[in-house]
Amino acid sequence: MKDSGINIHYVAGNHDYWNFGHFESTFLTSFYKDDLLIDHSGLKILVTHGDGLLKSDVGYRALKKVLRNRVFIFFFKLLGEKIGYKIGKKVSHTSQGYNHFDDSIDEIMNDITEYSAQKWDEGVDVVLVGHYHQKEIIAKDSKFLIFLGDWLKHYVVTKFDGKEWTQFSWNE
């Protein structure tokens, strides 16, 4: 896509802070480590990965500060690939029983809807959120909360044509 002249803007998620510049140099136009606010077609659109937004994510929010800390990343990189890979593999198994698919749907919908309402009050018109592996467009008055789906189960593409938001599967 990049070679075809398409600008790719990427909002980093919980697994993307450790790419050491590979994403930017390989396939991205822009890499955003924080949320992205876009003014488009008269709308203020907030793009957020969404990790750590649930009220129950207290421990993860603390871990997130460590994992995204430049000093921590620098020292971890000094360990070398083999040791780093072993540590990463061991740590990644600690959350394998946890998922954002359907087990926590009520909590996800309540907490993220509340988060979106706060953003709407701040002047945001559309909140696009990933991370939770849900596919849904929620409209409230002229505001929208859009769960972007995933590439593991729902295979979702979300499209805005300047007037309307739609979602469909990749093979459509």
Order of alpha helices (4+ residues) and beta strands (2+ residues): beta-alpha-beta-beta-beta-alpha-alpha-alpha-alpha-beta-beta-beta-beta-beta
